[in-house]
């Protein structure tokens, strides 16, 4: 495991320690979980984006024949 130095406002650090204690955890553990979650969310976002782009490429839809007016697009 690697140590990391970060800069945090003193009041934010104090509140984060309190929240971690209330949850029966340590600030260290909370930050490690945040980093894991951050990585997971980024991977899921990338995977979802790839799937959407693949589906778009496979789509048979073409808008070349459509001639929309501004009014058509913003019809309420």
NORSULCOR-V432062 format. One record per backbone hydrogen bond with DSSP energy under -1.0 kcal/mol. CO is the residue of the C=O (numbers start at 1). NH is the residue of the N-H. Records with the same first field share a line. If there is no record, write none. Layout:
BEGIN
CO: NH + NH
END
This chain:
BEGIN
9: 13
10: 14
11: 15
12: 16
13: 17
14: 18
15: 19
16: 20
17: 21
18: 22
19: 23
20: 25
21: 24
26: 30
27: 31
28: 32
29: 33
30: 34
31: 35
32: 36
33: 37
34: 38
35: 39
36: 40
37: 41
38: 42
39: 43
40: 44
41: 45
42: 46
43: 47
44: 48
45: 49
46: 50
47: 51
48: 52
49: 53
50: 54
51: 55
52: 56
53: 57
54: 58
55: 59
69: 73
70: 74
END
